[in-house]
């Protein structure tokens, strides 16, 4: 549902992680590599913290 609610194709592409066999541990975990951008025009969207 979250993926389908995003209309911008570039933003959708940045939400998808890539499988990484070197990070995978058999019978324990499947490894994925995320490319999270913290600043700039192509930064990864994050919710704002509520002021309080």
PDB file of N, CA, C and O in Angstrom:
ATOM      1  N   UNK A   1       0.802  -1.211   0.000  1.00  0.00           N
ATOM      2  CA  UNK A   1       0.000   0.000   0.000  1.00  0.00           C
ATOM      3  C   UNK A   1       0.848   1.280   0.000  1.00  0.00           C
ATOM      4  O   UNK A   1       0.503   2.239  -0.690  1.00  0.00           O
ATOM      5  N   UNK A   2       1.938   1.310   0.752  1.00  0.00           N
ATOM      6  CA  UNK A   2       2.771   2.511   0.790  1.00  0.00           C
ATOM      7  C   UNK A   2       3.417   2.728  -0.572  1.00  0.00           C
ATOM      8  O   UNK A   2       3.395   3.840  -1.098  1.00  0.00           O
ATOM      9  N   UNK A   3       3.987   1.678  -1.143  1.00  0.00           N
ATOM     10  CA  UNK A   3       4.652   1.771  -2.443  1.00  0.00           C
ATOM     11  C   UNK A   3       3.677   2.257  -3.505  1.00  0.00           C
ATOM     12  O   UNK A   3       4.024   3.114  -4.317  1.00  0.00           O
ATOM     13  N   UNK A   4       2.470   1.724  -3.508  1.00  0.00           N
ATOM     14  CA  UNK A   4       1.483   2.082  -4.526  1.00  0.00           C
ATOM     15  C   UNK A   4       0.953   3.498  -4.359  1.00  0.00           C
ATOM     16  O   UNK A   4       0.430   4.073  -5.314  1.00  0.00           O
ATOM     17  N   UNK A   5       1.077   4.069  -3.170  1.00  0.00           N
ATOM     18  CA  UNK A   5       0.582   5.428  -2.948  1.00  0.00           C
ATOM     19  C   UNK A   5       1.549   6.491  -3.471  1.00  0.00           C
ATOM     20  O   UNK A   5       1.188   7.666  -3.548  1.00  0.00           O
ATOM     21  N   UNK A   6       2.761   6.099  -3.827  1.00  0.00           N
ATOM     22  CA  UNK A   6       3.769   7.041  -4.323  1.00  0.00           C
ATOM     23  C   UNK A   6       3.660   7.127  -5.836  1.00  0.00           C
ATOM     24  O   UNK A   6       3.787   6.121  -6.534  1.00  0.00           O
ATOM     25  N   UNK A   7       3.425   8.325  -6.337  1.00  0.00           N
ATOM     26  CA  UNK A   7       3.214   8.485  -7.777  1.00  0.00           C
ATOM     27  C   UNK A   7       4.492   8.786  -8.548  1.00  0.00           C
ATOM     28  O   UNK A   7       4.556   8.530  -9.750  1.00  0.00           O
ATOM     29  N   UNK A   8       5.505   9.321  -7.885  1.00  0.00           N
ATOM     30  CA  UNK A   8       6.761   9.665  -8.549  1.00  0.00           C
ATOM     31  C   UNK A   8       7.635   8.417  -8.702  1.00  0.00           C
ATOM     32  O   UNK A   8       8.002   7.784  -7.712  1.00  0.00           O
ATOM     33  N   UNK A   9       7.963   8.071  -9.939  1.00  0.00           N
ATOM     34  CA  UNK A   9       8.731   6.848 -10.221  1.00  0.00           C
ATOM     35  C   UNK A   9      10.123   6.870  -9.593  1.00  0.00           C
ATOM     36  O   UNK A   9      10.603   5.841  -9.115  1.00  0.00           O
ATOM     37  N   UNK A  10      10.770   8.025  -9.590  1.00  0.00           N
ATOM     38  CA  UNK A  10      12.096   8.133  -8.981  1.00  0.00           C
ATOM     39  C   UNK A  10      12.062   7.868  -7.484  1.00  0.00           C
ATOM     40  O   UNK A  10      12.952   7.217  -6.937  1.00  0.00           O
ATOM     41  N   UNK A  11      11.035   8.375  -6.835  1.00  0.00           N
ATOM     42  CA  UNK A  11      10.876   8.134  -5.398  1.00  0.00           C
ATOM     43  C   UNK A  11      10.612   6.662  -5.142  1.00  0.00           C
ATOM     44  O   UNK A  11      11.155   6.092  -4.195  1.00  0.00           O
ATOM     45  N   UNK A  12       9.802   6.048  -5.958  1.00  0.00           N
ATOM     46  CA  UNK A  12       9.546   4.608  -5.821  1.00  0.00           C
ATOM     47  C   UNK A  12      10.839   3.808  -5.938  1.00  0.00           C
ATOM     48  O   UNK A  12      11.069   2.882  -5.160  1.00  0.00           O
ATOM     49  N   UNK A  13      11.671   4.155  -6.893  1.00  0.00           N
ATOM     50  CA  UNK A  13      12.922   3.420  -7.111  1.00  0.00           C
ATOM     51  C   UNK A  13      13.837   3.519  -5.899  1.00  0.00           C
ATOM     52  O   UNK A  13      14.568   2.577  -5.593  1.00  0.00           O
ATOM     53  N   UNK A  14      13.800   4.651  -5.210  1.00  0.00           N
ATOM     54  CA  UNK A  14      14.655   4.822  -4.034  1.00  0.00           C
ATOM     55  C   UNK A  14      14.152   4.052  -2.826  1.00  0.00           C
ATOM     56  O   UNK A  14      14.895   3.899  -1.857  1.00  0.00           O
ATOM     57  N   UNK A  15      12.923   3.563  -2.844  1.00  0.00           N
ATOM     58  CA  UNK A  15      12.384   2.793  -1.726  1.00  0.00           C
ATOM     59  C   UNK A  15      12.745   1.315  -1.787  1.00  0.00           C
ATOM     60  O   UNK A  15      12.568   0.597  -0.803  1.00  0.00           O
ATOM     61  N   UNK A  16      13.240   0.858  -2.908  1.00  0.00           N
ATOM     62  CA  UNK A  16      13.491  -0.566  -3.097  1.00  0.00           C
ATOM     63  C   UNK A  16      14.929  -0.909  -2.733  1.00  0.00           C
ATOM     64  O   UNK A  16      15.869  -0.273  -3.209  1.00  0.00           O
ATOM     65  N   UNK A  17      15.092  -1.929  -1.878  1.00  0.00           N
ATOM     66  CA  UNK A  17      16.420  -2.398  -1.485  1.00  0.00           C
ATOM     67  C   UNK A  17      16.888  -3.475  -2.459  1.00  0.00           C
ATOM     68  O   UNK A  17      16.077  -4.106  -3.137  1.00  0.00           O
ATOM     69  N   UNK A  18      18.197  -3.677  -2.522  1.00  0.00           N
ATOM     70  CA  UNK A  18      18.800  -4.669  -3.403  1.00  0.00           C
ATOM     71  C   UNK A  18      19.290  -5.853  -2.584  1.00  0.00           C
ATOM     72  O   UNK A  18      19.958  -5.676  -1.565  1.00  0.00           O
ATOM     73  N   UNK A  19      18.957  -7.060  -3.030  1.00  0.00           N
ATOM     74  CA  UNK A  19      19.427  -8.267  -2.360  1.00  0.00           C
ATOM     75  C   UNK A  19      20.951  -8.318  -2.412  1.00  0.00           C
ATOM     76  O   UNK A  19      21.547  -8.051  -3.455  1.00  0.00           O
ATOM     77  N   UNK A  20      21.583  -8.659  -1.288  1.00  0.00           N
ATOM     78  CA  UNK A  20      23.039  -8.749  -1.216  1.00  0.00           C
ATOM     79  C   UNK A  20      23.418 -10.107  -0.632  1.00  0.00           C
ATOM     80  O   UNK A  20      23.266 -10.348   0.565  1.00  0.00           O
ATOM     81  N   UNK A  21      23.908 -10.979  -1.489  1.00  0.00           N
ATOM     82  CA  UNK A  21      24.246 -12.339  -1.071  1.00  0.00           C
ATOM     83  C   UNK A  21      25.336 -12.354   0.006  1.00  0.00           C
ATOM     84  O   UNK A  21      25.328 -13.222   0.878  1.00  0.00           O
ATOM     85  N   UNK A  22      26.266 -11.410  -0.048  1.00  0.00           N
ATOM     86  CA  UNK A  22      27.348 -11.358   0.942  1.00  0.00           C
ATOM     87  C   UNK A  22      26.842 -11.032   2.351  1.00  0.00           C
ATOM     88  O   UNK A  22      27.488 -11.391   3.335  1.00  0.00           O
ATOM     89  N   UNK A  23      25.707 -10.363   2.453  1.00  0.00           N
ATOM     90  CA  UNK A  23      25.131 -10.042   3.759  1.00  0.00           C
ATOM     91  C   UNK A  23      24.214 -11.140   4.285  1.00  0.00           C
ATOM     92  O   UNK A  23      23.888 -11.160   5.472  1.00  0.00           O
ATOM     93  N   UNK A  24      23.802 -12.042   3.419  1.00  0.00           N
ATOM     94  CA  UNK A  24      22.878 -13.109   3.793  1.00  0.00           C
ATOM     95  C   UNK A  24      23.570 -14.167   4.640  1.00  0.00           C
ATOM     96  O   UNK A  24      24.703 -14.559   4.362  1.00  0.00           O
ATOM     97  N   UNK A  25      22.873 -14.623   5.678  1.00  0.00           N
ATOM     98  CA  UNK A  25      23.354 -15.711   6.531  1.00  0.00           C
ATOM     99  C   UNK A  25      22.386 -16.873   6.383  1.00  0.00           C
ATOM    100  O   UNK A  25      21.232 -16.758   6.796  1.00  0.00           O
ATOM    101  N   UNK A  26      22.829 -18.012   5.795  1.00  0.00           N
ATOM    102  CA  UNK A  26      21.944 -19.156   5.558  1.00  0.00           C
ATOM    103  C   UNK A  26      21.198 -19.582   6.827  1.00  0.00           C
ATOM    104  O   UNK A  26      21.779 -19.681   7.908  1.00  0.00           O
ATOM    105  N   UNK A  27      19.907 -19.828   6.664  1.00  0.00           N
ATOM    106  CA  UNK A  27      19.005 -20.260   7.736  1.00  0.00           C
ATOM    107  C   UNK A  27      18.923 -19.259   8.890  1.00  0.00           C
ATOM    108  O   UNK A  27      18.485 -19.609   9.985  1.00  0.00           O
ATOM    109  N   UNK A  28      19.347 -18.005   8.645  1.00  0.00           N
ATOM    110  CA  UNK A  28      19.287 -17.005   9.701  1.00  0.00           C
ATOM    111  C   UNK A  28      18.673 -15.690   9.201  1.00  0.00           C
ATOM    112  O   UNK A  28      17.700 -15.194   9.770  1.00  0.00           O
ATOM    113  N   UNK A  29      19.256 -15.133   8.125  1.00  0.00           N
ATOM    114  CA  UNK A  29      18.741 -13.852   7.641  1.00  0.00           C
ATOM    115  C   UNK A  29      19.036 -13.664   6.162  1.00  0.00           C
ATOM    116  O   UNK A  29      19.982 -14.236   5.621  1.00  0.00           O
ATOM    117  N   UNK A  30      18.212 -12.856   5.525  1.00  0.00           N
ATOM    118  CA  UNK A  30      18.405 -12.480   4.130  1.00  0.00           C
ATOM    119  C   UNK A  30      18.924 -11.049   4.116  1.00  0.00           C
ATOM    120  O   UNK A  30      18.325 -10.164   4.727  1.00  0.00           O
ATOM    121  N   UNK A  31      20.037 -10.818   3.420  1.00  0.00           N
ATOM    122  CA  UNK A  31      20.665  -9.501   3.427  1.00  0.00           C
ATOM    123  C   UNK A  31      20.200  -8.618   2.283  1.00  0.00           C
ATOM    124  O   UNK A  31      20.081  -9.061   1.141  1.00  0.00           O
ATOM    125  N   UNK A  32      19.941  -7.370   2.609  1.00  0.00           N
ATOM    126  CA  UNK A  32      19.570  -6.362   1.621  1.00  0.00           C
ATOM    127  C   UNK A  32      20.425  -5.123   1.829  1.00  0.00           C
ATOM    128  O   UNK A  32      20.823  -4.817   2.953  1.00  0.00           O
ATOM    129  N   UNK A  33      20.704  -4.419   0.755  1.00  0.00           N
ATOM    130  CA  UNK A  33      21.480  -3.186   0.822  1.00  0.00           C
ATOM    131  C   UNK A  33      20.544  -2.015   0.503  1.00  0.00           C
ATOM    132  O   UNK A  33      19.886  -1.981  -0.537  1.00  0.00           O
ATOM    133  N   UNK A  34      20.511  -1.069   1.426  1.00  0.00           N
ATOM    134  CA  UNK A  34      19.695   0.129   1.275  1.00  0.00           C
ATOM    135  C   UNK A  34      20.590   1.309   0.939  1.00  0.00           C
ATOM    136  O   UNK A  34      21.706   1.407   1.450  1.00  0.00           O
ATOM    137  N   UNK A  35      20.118   2.193   0.093  1.00  0.00           N
ATOM    138  CA  UNK A  35      20.846   3.408  -0.248  1.00  0.00           C
ATOM    139  C   UNK A  35      20.029   4.582   0.284  1.00  0.00           C
ATOM    140  O   UNK A  35      19.155   5.106  -0.405  1.00  0.00           O
ATOM    141  N   UNK A  36      20.324   4.985   1.512  1.00  0.00           N
ATOM    142  CA  UNK A  36      19.578   6.057   2.149  1.00  0.00           C
ATOM    143  C   UNK A  36      20.366   7.354   2.007  1.00  0.00           C
ATOM    144  O   UNK A  36      21.523   7.435   2.420  1.00  0.00           O
ATOM    145  N   UNK A  37      19.734   8.366   1.420  1.00  0.00           N
ATOM    146  CA  UNK A  37      20.362   9.667   1.214  1.00  0.00           C
ATOM    147  C   UNK A  37      19.810  10.619   2.267  1.00  0.00           C
ATOM    148  O   UNK A  37      18.597  10.806   2.361  1.00  0.00           O
ATOM    149  N   UNK A  38      20.699  11.226   3.066  1.00  0.00           N
ATOM    150  CA  UNK A  38      20.262  12.052   4.189  1.00  0.00           C
ATOM    151  C   UNK A  38      20.005  13.509   3.842  1.00  0.00           C
ATOM    152  O   UNK A  38      19.155  14.144   4.467  1.00  0.00           O
ATOM    153  N   UNK A  39      20.719  14.056   2.860  1.00  0.00           N
ATOM    154  CA  UNK A  39      20.528  15.466   2.516  1.00  0.00           C
ATOM    155  C   UNK A  39      20.537  15.646   1.008  1.00  0.00           C
ATOM    156  O   UNK A  39      20.945  14.756   0.261  1.00  0.00           O
ATOM    157  N   UNK A  40      20.083  16.804   0.577  1.00  0.00           N
ATOM    158  CA  UNK A  40      20.124  17.129  -0.843  1.00  0.00           C
ATOM    159  C   UNK A  40      18.811  16.885  -1.553  1.00  0.00           C
ATOM    160  O   UNK A  40      17.812  16.498  -0.947  1.00  0.00           O
ATOM    161  N   UNK A  41      18.839  17.116  -2.831  1.00  0.00           N
ATOM    162  CA  UNK A  41      17.642  17.037  -3.657  1.00  0.00           C
ATOM    163  C   UNK A  41      17.042  15.633  -3.708  1.00  0.00           C
ATOM    164  O   UNK A  41      15.822  15.484  -3.777  1.00  0.00           O
ATOM    165  N   UNK A  42      17.877  14.620  -3.676  1.00  0.00           N
ATOM    166  CA  UNK A  42      17.403  13.239  -3.785  1.00  0.00           C
ATOM    167  C   UNK A  42      17.379  12.522  -2.438  1.00  0.00           C
ATOM    168  O   UNK A  42      17.495  11.298  -2.381  1.00  0.00           O
ATOM    169  N   UNK A  43      17.229  13.284  -1.356  1.00  0.00           N
ATOM    170  CA  UNK A  43      17.247  12.671  -0.026  1.00  0.00           C
ATOM    171  C   UNK A  43      16.051  11.737   0.156  1.00  0.00           C
ATOM    172  O   UNK A  43      15.003  11.917  -0.464  1.00  0.00           O
ATOM    173  N   UNK A  44      16.226  10.768   0.992  1.00  0.00           N
ATOM    174  CA  UNK A  44      15.172   9.818   1.315  1.00  0.00           C
ATOM    175  C   UNK A  44      14.160  10.510   2.220  1.00  0.00           C
ATOM    176  O   UNK A  44      14.533  11.155   3.199  1.00  0.00           O
ATOM    177  N   UNK A  45      12.889  10.375   1.890  1.00  0.00           N
ATOM    178  CA  UNK A  45      11.847  11.017   2.671  1.00  0.00           C
ATOM    179  C   UNK A  45      11.748  10.359   4.037  1.00  0.00           C
ATOM    180  O   UNK A  45      11.804   9.135   4.154  1.00  0.00           O
ATOM    181  N   UNK A  46      11.599  11.186   5.076  1.00  0.00           N
ATOM    182  CA  UNK A  46      11.405  10.696   6.440  1.00  0.00           C
ATOM    183  C   UNK A  46      10.338  11.548   7.103  1.00  0.00           C
ATOM    184  O   UNK A  46      10.189  12.729   6.788  1.00  0.00           O
ATOM    185  N   UNK A  47       9.603  10.950   8.013  1.00  0.00           N
ATOM    186  CA  UNK A  47       8.604  11.713   8.751  1.00  0.00           C
ATOM    187  C   UNK A  47       9.290  12.714   9.667  1.00  0.00           C
ATOM    188  O   UNK A  47      10.366  12.444  10.201  1.00  0.00           O
ATOM    189  N   UNK A  48       8.675  13.844   9.843  1.00  0.00           N
ATOM    190  CA  UNK A  48       9.205  14.845  10.766  1.00  0.00           C
ATOM    191  C   UNK A  48       8.850  14.443  12.192  1.00  0.00           C
ATOM    192  O   UNK A  48       7.774  13.904  12.451  1.00  0.00           O
ATOM    193  N   UNK A  49       9.765  14.712  13.106  1.00  0.00           N
ATOM    194  CA  UNK A  49       9.479  14.464  14.514  1.00  0.00           C
ATOM    195  C   UNK A  49       8.500  15.521  15.005  1.00  0.00           C
ATOM    196  O   UNK A  49       8.587  16.692  14.632  1.00  0.00           O
ATOM    197  N   UNK A  50       7.569  15.088  15.845  1.00  0.00           N
ATOM    198  CA  UNK A  50       6.600  16.027  16.393  1.00  0.00           C
ATOM    199  C   UNK A  50       7.264  16.905  17.442  1.00  0.00           C
ATOM    200  O   UNK A  50       8.030  16.430  18.280  1.00  0.00           O
ATOM    201  N   UNK A  51       6.957  18.192  17.378  1.00  0.00           N
ATOM    202  CA  UNK A  51       7.496  19.115  18.377  1.00  0.00           C
ATOM    203  C   UNK A  51       6.783  18.867  19.699  1.00  0.00           C
ATOM    204  O   UNK A  51       5.569  18.666  19.729  1.00  0.00           O
ATOM    205  N   UNK A  52       7.528  18.881  20.772  1.00  0.00           N
ATOM    206  CA  UNK A  52       6.843  18.619  22.029  1.00  0.00           C
ATOM    207  C   UNK A  52       7.595  18.916  23.198  1.00  0.00           C
ATOM    208  O   UNK A  52       7.105  18.730  24.311  1.00  0.00           O
TER     209      UNK A  52
END
